[in-house]
Amino acid sequence: MRTAGLTMNDVWAHRVLRERGVETYRLEGVTAELGVMVESLDLKHRGKEENYRPYLHMTGELRSVTPARALPFGISQVTYSPGQGEKVDAFYEFDDHQLVVLASKGYFTSGFAVPEQVTGIEWELPATADMLVLAPSGAQTEGDVPVVFTQIHDIGGLEIDLESSGYDLAGYFADHSKDGVPRAEAVVDARGLKARSDALNSLFTEDELGLDTEVKQVVGAPVPEAAPVADDMSARLQQIEAEIAAEQEQYQTERASTEGTTENLYRERVAAALQTAEEQEEPFAPPVPAREAQRNRDLNLDLLELEEQEQESRQREVKPAPSLDERKRQVAQHAADLDFGEDGEQSLGS
């Protein structure tokens, strides 16, 4: 019979152990087989004292416990729903023969990786467990079944191998011996290129090696430099700065047009009032160049007036003097005017 199980650290397990008059069966060190849903599998290595021996670290979730012998009341398996089982950590050790197989499949190359087909499936792993079986009640009611509490030994560090588990995981690895780059060479390619290009201090002299002058010229030839990329970077930075400035300007415009924002209040109340005050103020004095032009026009007018006055004075100066007859006529005319004035006064007095 299969039944759902609970872990021994469940609160009900402690209550069952404290209750008296309850029929229970406690089993310790039961050999069992665990059903574990494997979630991840990583290739790890031991420490220096074990010569960095590789092993596999498996993590998963407990889904079932199958004891080697049936439990009381004919229980043959205890199951757990997804998400209800305990977390399992297991460590798979390779034997010497398996390590030889891994090396022949390109273990020392960069492309060597753990196979994906061994994850996402349920593994059957050996273990030992303590179990507590709670007998059903004496009343024959429907659905009344025994309850099983389990505790797996070393569930956070199960040690398994080919002999104990029956899984030969070395056979699942793909062969990368021909398509991968050795790991040592990969490290050199990543970190040693600059060191290779540096000058080498030879242990022998040129005379001992028999080098000629042509070799000197080849060795001493300058190495062409790579094309500078500063211009491209500068242009790219300028483009980015322009894009950022445009985004900021657009953001400010949107903020100014959004009601309730600080920018909108400033534009509607402060900036509008300042613009109205500026329009009502008297016009400013013309700029300096305009004042200079006005001053020059005034000076030109004054000069014209002076020239006209000077011409008039010159005309008066060059006018010929009146003749004697003309002077006599003017005097007689003046005397006649005087006589006319006296007669008028007398007539008014009478």
Buried (B, 14 or more C-beta within 10 A) or exposed (E): EEBEBBBBEBEEBEEBBEEEEEEBBEBEEBEBBBBBBBEEBEBEEEEEEEEEBBBBBBBBBBBBBBBEEEBBBEBEBBBBEEEBBBEBBBBBBBEEEBBEBBEEBBBBBBEBEBEEEBBEEBBEBBBBBBBBBBBBEEEEEEEEBBBBBBBBBEBEEBEBBBEBBEBBBBEEBBEBBEEBBEBEEBEEEEEEEEEEEEEEEEEEEEEEEEBEEEEEEEEEEEEEEEEEEEEEEEEEEEEEEEEEEEEEEEEEEEBBEEEEEEBBEEBEEEEEEEEEEEEEEEEEEEEEEEEEEEEEEEEEEEEEEEEEEEEEEEEEEEEEEEEEEEEEEEEEEEEEEEEEEEEEEEEEEE
